[in-house]
Amino acid sequence: MDAATTRHPALDLPFDTEAILAGLRPWVECESPTFDAAAVGRMMTLAGRELALLGARVERIPGRMGFGDCVRARFPHPAGDAAPGVLVMAHLDTVHPVGTLERLPWRRDGGTVRGPGIFDMKGGTYLAVEAMRQILRAGLSTPLPVTFLLTGDEEVGSPSTRDLIEAEAARARFVLVPEPARPDGGVVSGRYAIARFNLRATGRPSHAGWTLSEGRSAIREMCRQVLAIEAMTTEDCTFSAGVIRGGQWVNCVATHCDLEVLSMAKRQADLDAGVGRMLALQSSVPDVQLEVRRGVTRPVWEPDAGVMALYDHARTLARAIGFDISHQSSGGGSDGNFTGAMGIPTLDGLGVGGAGAHTLDEHIVVGTLVPRARLMAGLLATLA
């Protein structure tokens, strides 16, 4: 995996900012929220067609558990499909519901472009496709077979695709994840451990006007739990209540209230301890029941020698292009958690620069498009 002593032609491919933006726009304007399987399917169709036009053998893998389909695209290679290669691992689902384009339309404003999912992570995914396009257009070859795996449930922890991701990664020598770049332009060499929890409080209904005192509010109990859960946050393990739903009629004491909680830790042992605390929670009042269920978990991914060798290679390429990249372990899980934890050399955060992920200020920095595309092309064309 040593960088070539002479400059590789992939680092000088003729990437064009305007062409990249023109190709990216239809992806961003094809809204694809995780929980809308049909919308995710439309996005997979768009991306799959693009990869097919480049000569990849595209497979549509049906979704399950109510989530959308996935796309796997293998590019022909003399070594054949069985040879370990490079896996480009990306997701095309977003947190933004259909209709967000009305409030966050595609808009170029000086050096930035806005749009739902443009930063996390359609911009980076499109750059990886564009890198492959330019490699093929120039008649260059990749030392290893290249496979793209595009999934549609990453934003909720990849509950329906983890097995697919791990099976594909087991066949790979390297995994490249074009998630957003770090704020300083660096890449991700590790990810924190993450656990999700689903809580339900069950109280006793009563008429809120006539017999209020006879009821036991599930909402009231869950509010107590939110305060107690977030108070458990330490530097080693954090807890955040992100979604709460309860009640049906304002004139009825709420029977049920549901809560979703996210916990994150830099070390697996700290997350395991946090999981234990969550599962031990009990109702603060005897007449309200509390159920705590553990949901999707992402294992901790810590950089090892293979990851650091991959990072060093990427850094050498970046410097040859004209910029530098740091590396860091990061919060905010990705599918790199799975592949990195398996011991497959994985480099994450290879996508575009920008900010505002998951908000109505989501945007990319135009000036990062070509350098990051060249870095991805350099990796695909030199990893061996």
C-alpha positions in Angstrom: 0.0 0.0 0.0 3.0 2.3 -0.3 2.3 5.4 -2.3 4.0 5.5 -5.7 7.3 7.3 -5.9 6.1 9.0 -9.1 2.9 11.0 -9.2 0.0 8.8 -10.2 -2.1 10.2 -13.1 -5.3 9.7 -11.0 -4.3 12.7 -9.0 -4.5 14.9 -12.0 -7.8 13.7 -13.5 -9.9 16.6 -15.0 -12.5 16.9 -12.4 -14.8 19.9 -13.1 -16.7 21.6 -10.3 -19.7 22.7 -12.5 -20.1 19.2 -13.9 -20.0 17.7 -10.4 -22.7 20.1 -9.2 -24.8 19.5 -12.2 -24.7 15.7 -11.6 -25.2 16.0 -7.8 -28.3 18.2 -8.0 -30.7 15.5 -9.2 -29.5 13.3 -6.3 -30.2 16.1 -3.7 -33.6 16.9 -5.2 -34.6 13.2 -5.1 -35.7 13.3 -1.4 -35.1 10.0 0.4 -35.9 9.9 4.1 -35.1 6.7 5.8 -38.7 5.8 6.7 -40.1 6.3 3.2 -39.1 3.1 1.5 -40.5 4.2 -1.9 -38.6 7.5 -1.8 -35.4 5.6 -0.9 -36.1 3.3 -3.8 -36.3 6.2 -6.2 -32.9 7.4 -5.0 -31.5 3.9 -5.5 -32.8 3.8 -9.0 -31.1 7.0 -9.8 -27.8 6.0 -8.3 -28.0 2.5 -9.7 -28.6 3.7 -13.2 -25.5 6.0 -12.9 -23.3 3.1 -11.9 -24.7 0.9 -14.6 -23.8 3.5 -17.2 -20.2 3.3 -16.0 -20.2 -0.4 -16.7 -20.8 -1.8 -13.2 -22.9 -4.9 -12.7 -25.7 -3.5 -10.6 -27.8 -5.6 -8.2 -30.9 -4.3 -6.5 -31.2 -6.0 -3.1 -34.8 -5.9 -1.7 -35.3 -4.0 1.5 -36.6 -5.6 4.7 -38.1 -4.6 8.0 -40.0 -1.8 6.1 -36.9 -0.1 4.9 -35.9 0.6 1.3 -33.8 -1.4 -1.2 -30.0 -1.4 -1.4 -27.8 -1.3 -4.5 -24.6 -3.2 -4.9 -22.5 -2.4 -7.9 -19.4 -4.4 -8.9 -17.0 -3.1 -11.5 -15.4 -5.6 -13.8 -11.9 -6.6 -12.9 -9.4 -9.2 -14.2 -9.1 -10.6 -10.7 -12.8 -11.5 -10.7 -15.4 -11.1 -8.0 -13.8 -13.5 -5.6 -10.7 -11.4 -5.1 -10.6 -9.1 -2.1 -11.0 -5.5 -3.2 -12.1 -2.0 -2.3 -15.6 -1.5 -0.9 -17.0 2.0 -1.1 -19.6 2.0 1.6 -22.3 4.7 1.6 -25.9 5.4 2.5 -28.5 7.4 0.5 -31.1 7.9 3.1 -31.5 11.2 4.9 -33.2 12.5 8.0 -35.1 15.1 6.0 -38.8 14.2 5.3 -40.2 14.6 1.8 -41.1 18.2 1.4 -38.0 19.6 2.9 -37.0 20.9 -0.5 -39.6 23.6 0.0 -37.7 25.0 3.0 -34.2 23.9 2.0 -34.1 24.1 -1.8 -31.0 23.5 -3.9 -29.3 26.9 -3.7 -25.8 28.1 -4.6 -24.7 31.0 -2.5 -21.1 32.0 -3.2 -18.9 29.2 -2.1 -21.6 27.0 -0.6 -24.5 24.9 -2.0 -27.5 23.9 0.2 -30.0 21.1 0.0 -31.4 18.2 2.1 -28.8 15.4 2.4 -26.2 17.2 0.3 -23.6 17.0 3.1 -24.7 13.8 4.8 -24.0 12.2 2.6 -25.1 12.5 -1.0 -22.3 14.9 -1.8 -19.6 12.5 -0.8 -21.3 9.5 -2.4 -21.6 11.3 -5.7 -17.9 12.3 -5.5 -17.0 8.6 -5.2 -19.1 7.8 -8.3 -17.5 10.7 -10.1 -14.0 9.5 -9.1 -14.8 6.1 -10.7 -16.2 7.8 -13.8 -13.0 9.8 -14.3 -10.8 6.8 -13.7 -12.6 4.8 -16.4 -12.8 7.8 -18.8 -9.1 8.2 -18.6 -8.5 4.5 -19.3 -6.9 3.9 -16.0 -7.2 0.6 -14.1 -7.7 -0.1 -10.4 -5.2 -2.5 -8.8 -8.1 -4.1 -6.9 -11.7 -4.8 -7.8 -14.1 -2.0 -6.7 -17.6 -2.5 -5.3 -20.1 0.1 -4.2 -22.7 -0.8 -1.6 -25.4 1.8 -1.1 -27.8 1.4 1.7 -31.0 3.1 2.9 -31.3 2.9 6.7 -28.0 4.2 8.1 -29.6 7.2 9.7 -31.5 4.9 12.1 -28.5 2.7 12.9 -28.6 0.3 9.9 -30.9 -2.3 11.6 -31.9 -4.0 8.3 -28.5 -3.8 6.5 -25.8 -4.6 9.1 -25.6 -8.2 8.0 -25.3 -7.2 4.4 -22.6 -4.6 5.3 -20.6 -7.0 7.3 -20.9 -9.8 4.7 -19.6 -7.5 1.9 -16.9 -6.0 4.1 -15.6 -9.6 4.9 -14.8 -9.9 1.2 -12.9 -6.6 1.0 -9.3 -5.7 1.6 -10.2 -2.0 2.3 -13.3 0.0 3.1 -13.7 3.6 2.0 -16.6 5.6 3.6 -17.4 9.0 1.9 -19.2 10.4 5.0 -18.7 14.1 5.5 -15.2 15.4 6.1 -14.4 16.6 9.6 -14.6 20.4 10.3 -10.8 20.7 9.7 -11.0 18.7 6.5 -9.6 15.6 8.2 -10.8 12.0 7.9 -12.2 9.5 10.5 -10.0 6.7 11.7 -12.4 5.4 14.4 -15.9 5.9 15.7 -17.5 5.9 19.2 -19.8 3.1 20.3 -23.5 3.9 20.1 -26.6 2.3 21.6 -30.2 3.2 21.0 -33.1 2.6 23.5 -36.9 2.5 23.3 -38.8 3.3 26.4 -42.5 3.0 27.1 -44.4 4.3 30.2 -47.9 2.9 30.8 -50.1 4.8 33.1 -53.8 4.8 34.0 -56.2 6.9 32.0 -58.9 9.1 33.4 -61.0 12.1 32.3 -58.7 15.1 32.7 -61.6 17.4 33.6 -63.9 15.2 35.8 -61.6 12.6 37.4 -58.1 13.9 37.0 -56.9 12.6 40.4 -57.8 9.0 39.4 -55.4 9.0 36.4 -51.7 8.3 36.4 -50.0 10.2 33.5 -47.5 8.3 31.4 -46.3 11.6 30.0 -45.5 12.9 33.5 -43.5 9.8 34.4 -41.6 9.9 31.1 -40.7 13.6 31.7 -39.1 12.5 35.0 -37.2 9.8 33.2 -35.9 12.2 30.6 -34.4 14.4 33.3 -32.9 11.4 35.1 -31.5 9.9 31.9 -29.8 13.0 30.6 -28.4 13.6 34.1 -26.5 10.3 33.8 -24.3 11.9 31.1 -20.5 12.0 31.9 -17.4 12.6 29.8 -17.2 8.8 29.4 -20.8 8.2 28.3 -23.5 10.5 27.0 -27.3 10.1 27.0 -29.7 12.1 24.9 -33.5 11.9 24.7 -34.3 12.6 21.0 -37.9 11.6 20.4 -40.9 11.6 22.7 -44.5 10.8 21.8 -47.5 10.5 24.2 -51.1 11.0 24.7 -54.0 11.1 22.2 -56.6 13.4 23.7 -55.9 16.6 25.7 -58.9 15.8 27.9 -57.6 12.3 28.8 -54.8 11.5 31.2 -52.2 9.8 28.9 -52.0 6.1 29.1 -48.8 5.7 27.0 -45.7 7.7 26.4 -42.8 6.5 24.2 -39.2 7.8 24.3 -36.1 7.2 22.2 -32.7 7.7 23.7 -29.2 7.7 22.2 -26.1 6.8 24.2 -22.5 7.2 23.0 -19.1 6.4 24.4 -15.5 6.4 23.3 -14.9 3.0 24.8 -17.0 -0.1 24.6 -16.7 -0.8 28.3 -18.2 2.6 29.1 -21.1 2.0 26.7 -21.7 -1.4 28.2 -21.9 0.2 31.6 -24.3 2.8 30.2 -26.5 0.1 28.7 -26.6 -1.5 32.1 -27.8 1.7 33.7 -30.5 2.2 31.1 -31.8 -1.3 31.4 -32.0 -0.9 35.2 -34.3 2.1 35.1 -37.5 1.8 37.0 -40.6 3.9 37.3 -40.6 6.5 40.0 -44.2 5.8 41.0 -45.9 2.5 41.6 -48.9 3.0 39.4 -47.0 3.6 36.2 -45.1 0.8 34.4 -41.8 1.5 32.6 -40.4 -0.8 29.9 -36.9 -0.2 28.5 -35.7 -2.1 25.4 -32.3 -1.9 23.9 -32.4 -1.1 20.2 -29.7 -0.8 17.5 -26.1 -0.8 18.7 -22.9 0.2 16.8 -19.7 -1.3 18.2 -16.7 0.9 19.0 -14.2 1.1 16.2 -10.7 1.9 17.3 -7.8 2.6 14.8 -5.3 -0.3 14.5 -2.2 -0.7 12.4 -4.2 -1.4 9.3 -6.3 1.7 9.6 -3.2 3.9 10.3 -1.4 2.5 7.3 -4.4 3.3 5.2 -4.6 6.8 6.6 -0.9 7.3 6.0 -1.4 6.3 2.4 -4.3 8.7 2.0 -2.3 11.5 3.6 0.5 11.0 1.2 -1.9 11.3 -1.7 -3.6 14.4 -0.2 -0.3 16.1 0.2 0.6 15.3 -3.4 -2.7 16.9 -4.5 -1.9 20.0 -2.4 -3.6 19.7 1.0 -3.2 17.8 4.2 -5.6 15.6 6.2 -5.6 14.9 10.0 -7.4 11.9 11.4 -9.5 11.4 14.5 -11.9 9.1 16.2 -15.4 10.7 16.0 -18.8 10.6 17.5 -21.8 10.3 15.2 -21.9 6.7 14.1 -21.6 5.4 10.6 -21.4 2.0 8.9 -17.7 2.3 9.3 -18.3 1.3 13.0 -19.2 -2.2 11.7 -16.4 -2.6 9.2 -13.7 -1.1 11.4 -14.8 -3.2 14.3 -14.3 -6.3 12.1 -10.7 -5.4 11.6 -11.1 -4.5 8.0 -8.9 -1.4 7.3 -11.5 1.4 7.0 -11.1 5.1 6.3 -14.2 7.2 7.0 -14.9 10.9 6.5 -13.7 10.9 2.9 -16.6 13.0 1.7 -17.1 16.6 1.0 -16.5 19.6 3.3 -19.5 21.5 4.7 -21.7 21.8 7.8 -25.2 21.7 9.1 -25.9 18.0 8.8 -29.5 17.1 9.8 -30.5 20.8 9.8 -32.1 23.3 7.5 -28.7 24.9 7.2 -27.1 21.7 5.6 -24.6 22.7 3.0 -21.3 21.8 1.3 -18.3 23.9 0.5 -17.8 24.1 -3.3 -14.1 24.5 -3.0 -13.7 21.0 -1.5 -15.3 19.1 -4.3 -12.4 18.7 -6.7 -9.7 18.0 -4.1 -11.8 15.4 -2.3 -12.7 13.8 -5.6 -9.0 13.6 -6.5 -8.3 12.0 -3.2 -10.9 9.3 -3.7 -9.7 8.7 -7.2 -6.2 8.4 -5.9 -7.2 5.8 -3.4 -9.2 3.8 -5.8 -6.4 3.9 -8.3 -3.5 3.0 -6.0 -4.7 0.8 -3.2 -3.3 -2.7 -3.7 
